[in-house]
Amino acid sequence: MFMQKYSKKVLEHFTKPHNQGKIKNADGVGTVGNPKCGDIMRLYIKVSKDKQGQEIIKDVKFETLGCGAAISTSSMTTDLAKGKTIEQALEITNKSVAEELGGLPSAKMHCSNLAADALHAAIKNYKTKK
């Protein structure tokens, strides 16, 4: 049995995930999953307008059922999205999340790095509700 090599940052976000949980009455909810490996991510956003009228992600939380890489990417995505405008949050990609974490093993890139997709789905859900 071989062991995946994870960066220190991946391990930090796995052992002490940021923004884990659920937002009651969330403005947007996005759920994505990969049937191949079984990872499922649900991301919640709370949006408010700043003084200039821009929509800002004031709070973001996640629930993830998956491996350590899935939990780490979810945690990092919430850190990257919090405080950003909707437009800035839409620029967050799965690739940029992996880079912020110091990389992921290639075997984990496709199945566990779905967090940006969940964020984009939550934003789409928010825009649909408006």
LINVENKA-V990564 format. One record per backbone hydrogen bond with DSSP energy under -1.0 kcal/mol. NH is the residue of the N-H (numbers start at 0). CO is the residue of the C=O. If there is no record, write none. Layout:
<<NH:CO> <NH:CO>>
//
This chain:
<<10:6> <11:7> <12:8> <13:9> <14:10> <15:11> <20:61> <26:44> <27:44> <29:42> <31:40> <33:38> <37:33> <39:64> <40:31> <41:62> <42:29> <43:60> <44:27> <45:58> <47:55> <49:53> <52:49> <55:47> <56:83> <57:45> <57:55> <58:45> <60:43> <61:18> <62:41> <64:39> <70:66> <71:67> <72:68> <73:69> <74:70> <75:71> <76:72> <77:73> <78:74> <79:75> <80:76> <81:77> <82:56> <83:80> <85:54> <88:84> <89:85> <90:87> <91:88> <96:92> <97:93> <98:94> <99:95> <100:96> <101:98> <102:97> <107:104> <111:107> <113:111> <117:113> <118:114> <119:115> <120:116> <121:117> <122:118> <123:119> <124:120> <125:121> <126:122> <127:123> <128:124> <129:125>>
//
